[in-house]
Amino acid sequence: MTRDQGSGVRGQGYLSTKRWMREGLVATCGCALLLVAGCRQDMQNQPKLIPQRGSEMFADHRGARPQVVNTVARGQLREDSYFYTGVIQGANGYREEQNLLPFPATLEVLKRGQERFNVYCTPCHSRVGNGLGAIVDRGYKPAANLHDQVRMAQPVSHYFYVMTHGYGAMPDYSAQLTPEDRWAVAAYIRALQLSQAATSADVPGGTQVRELKDIAEAKHLPAGFADPWKLPPTAIQAYPPVTKEGYPAMAPANPADPAIKIPATKPAPAAAQSKPATPAAQ
Ligand code: HEC
């Protein structure tokens, strides 16, 4: 062997020590392997239940055991079904939404709702809840305007229900928001609705009320900053609703409809993409 020949040049003593070490190592490894294999056999063949597999241990031969009738696992008692579902069983047998929060709407609850709303709902509904969020700007179906007459008239548990199950093009948020957080967001939507239609009569006497327009001007924000904004040309209109059959408007766009603009492949000139600015002189 080339290696042995090579090392043979250095002398016999060195060579035999090396061989002795190598053989020792092989023997140790071999023993260790045998031991490990022995262990594995034992653990591998021990009686146990494997998920989704049958078992000879039970009469029905099912490894996964059904829940014991009339028992509730610890921490899974959902006695307050309105808190978890947002609906009650109506007299006519149908589920009914209620204009009722299952706990008092304290300032703490509203703050939590605001924080969660700004994280999860703002991308589509915008911070003020008008449905023209940044995702919609880029071509998602316009999200509901939470200040239109239909949305204002909905009971507060409807918002909870929508967050729990999704609605039309809107995904559900039950994985992201705990039931408690969903109620907090629902309560905050009510606060938003009040804020967007509030008059100076709604605030306690003596409180100074300033117009957003004036604040924007004082802060030298761009003209038209406080005006309602429109969707940019990048946004896509959805199929119109079929009111007769109760279908909501559907995304994505219907390209056959001439009223619908598909975004150009080439980016539009910068001026056309920015939000429409109203003349500065007012
Ligand atoms: C990915 C975008 C998106 C996000 C994020 C989103 N929504 Fe929506 N939402 C929509 C769209 C789109 C609609 C309209 C659905 C339709 O008509 O198909 C809608 C509709 C609604 C409606 C009206 C339902 C009705 O009965 O008309 C409510 C209330 C609502 N959303 C609340 C929320 C809340 C609260 C959150 C945050 C937890 C949220 N949405 C997050 C896209 C979104």
Residues whose N, C-alpha, C, O or C-beta is under 5 A from the ligand:
A	BS01	HEC	Y120 C121 P123 C124 K141 P142 A143 A144 Y159 V162 M163 Y167 G168 A169 M170 Y173 V185 P248 A249
